[in-house]
Amino acid sequence: MGQYFKAVNLDKKEFVTPNDYGSGLKLMEHSWILNPMVNAIVMAISPAGNWYKDHLVWAGDYMDKGLYMKGLKGKSKKDKTLYDCCRHRDERTSPCIIPVRPALKDGLVSTFIVNHDTKEYVELNNLPEEDPKDPGWNIHPLPLLICSGNGRGGGDFNGENIYTGSWAGHSISAEYLAPEGYRQLVPNFTER
């Protein structure tokens, strides 16, 4: 079965679903540089955004139960996933994390994704092309770096990469300049 993902802000108890941006629900259906949902999250984690430096997880519906659930309301959290707690207001059960929809803005585009916990960053200008014969298709590193549950369903990232999920739950931002004193990470996500 296919695994669906939502971007979750652990600090603000908010989430974003790919449906809100006309994007596919599976990880590799929306983890591309020009994807509207991913770009909305990048805007939200930029210095002017309302998710700036918050702790984030790209939560899959097959992720481990109870993971990243500290501080959430609701009974029997050990029997649920973070994904399960992200419910729209019109669903029967009360949400413990509420839906939001960051707006896409015109203006400067952030070129660095930064992890403030590990003091690392990724430069978006130096990503490998997925298919050199079809230029412009680059996997966006943000969803893959902060995902939880990858490899458990169809549509997940299939490339072997030690960085997949390594930033999940960390303080993340998008910056216009490389942060001083931080180490550059070059994950080179590709499925080819």
N, C-alpha and C positions, 0 to 999 in steps of 0.2 A: 504494500500500500504506500501511497505517497505521504510524505510528512509535510505538514504546514507550519509556517513560522510567523511570528509577530515580533516586532521590536518593542522591548519593554524597558521603561525607565523605573529602576528600583527605588530611587529617591522620591520621585514625585508620584509613584504608583499609577503611572499612565502607560498606555500602549498604543501602537500604531499597527494597523493591519494592511497588507498589500492591496486588499480589496478596495480600500478608500482611494487608491491611486490607479486603479485599473491594471494592477500588476498581478502576476501569477503568485499563488500562495506558497509554492515549493521554493526552497532556497535558491536553486539555480535558475528558476524562472524570473527572479527579480534581482539577483546579485550582479548587476552590470553597471558600469560607469554612468550611462545615460538614463537609468531607471528612475522614474518620477518619485517612487516611494523612498528609495535609498537617498536621492537628492534632497527630499524633504527632511529626512533624518539628519543629513549633513548640515542643512540650514539650521535645524533645531539645536545642534551641538556646536554651532559656530559662536563666536563671542557675543553676538547680538541675539542668539537664540535662547529659548526658555529651557533647554536641556543641557546647557553648557556645563561641561565637566561633571555631569551626573553619572551614576553607575548604571550601565546598560547591559542587557542580554538580548540576543536575537533568539527568542525561545521557540523551540520546536515542540510539537505536540507529543513526540516520543521521548522527550528528555527525561532525565531521572526525576522521580517523584520526590517532593520535599526540597529540592535544590533551589536556592535563592528565595526561600519563602519566609525568612526571618522578618518579623515586623508586619506581616500581612494579616488582615482580619480573616475570620472564617474558621469553621470547625474542620477537623480531620485533614489538616494541611499535609500530613505525611502521606495521605492517599491521593494527593493531587499533584499536578505539575504546575509550574508557573504559567504555562500556556493556558491551562484550565481556568486559572483565576482571571484571565483577560476576557471578560464577557461584555457584550454590548448591553446597554440599559434595558433594551426591550426583551432580553432573554429571561427565562423564568427564574433563574437563581440570581441572587444579588452579586454584583461584581465586587471583587476585592481590589481590582485594578481597573481604572476607568479608561474608556477610549478617548483619544485626542486626534486631531488632524492638523499637523503643522502645515502652514502655508508655504508654498514655493515662492521665493522672492527673486526679483531681478537684482543684479549687482555683482559684487566680487564673489568669486568662487574660491572656497578654501582648498588648498592644495596639500595639506598635511593632516592626517588623522593621528591623534596623539593619545597615548595612554599615560595618564598622570601617576598611576600607581607603580608602573614598572619603569617609568621615565624613558619610554620608547616612542618613536613615531614612524609613520609610513608616508612616503611621498607619492602622491597620486599621479604625478607627471611621468613616473618611471615604471609603469606597469607593463607586463608582457602582454602581447596580443594573443588572444585565444587561437585565432586562425590567421596566420600571416597572409593567406590568400584572400581573406575578407577583413580588411583593415577597419579599425574602430571598435572591435569587440574586445573589451577588457573587463575582466572580472573585478568588481569593486571589492577591496579588501575588508571594508567595515563589517558587512554581515558575516563573513567567514571568520574574522578574528573574534567576534563576540558571540558566535552562535553556540547553542547548547543543544545536543541531541543529534548532531550531524552523523551521518553514516548509518542511520537506523530506518531510513525510508527511501522510497523512490523520489527522485528529484533533488537529492542531497548532493553536496560537493563530493565528487568521486576521485579527485586527485589526492595523492599522498602528500601531506604537508603538516609538519609538526606544529605549525602556528594556528591551525584550525581550532577555534574555540579557546585559544590561550588567553585572550583578553576578556572573556565573558565575566560580567559582574564588576568590571573595573571602571574607574573614572575616565571618561572619554571626551575628547573635544575635537573640533575641526579648526585648524588654524591657518592663517595666511602666510606665516613665516615658520620656519623650523625652530622649535624651542631650544634655547641654549642649554647645554649640559645634558641633553637627552641623546640616546643612542638611536641611530637610524636602523630600522628593521626592514629587510627586503624579503617579504614572504613569497613573492613570485607565484601567486595562485594561478594555476592553469590546469585544465583537465586533459590536455593533449598529451 
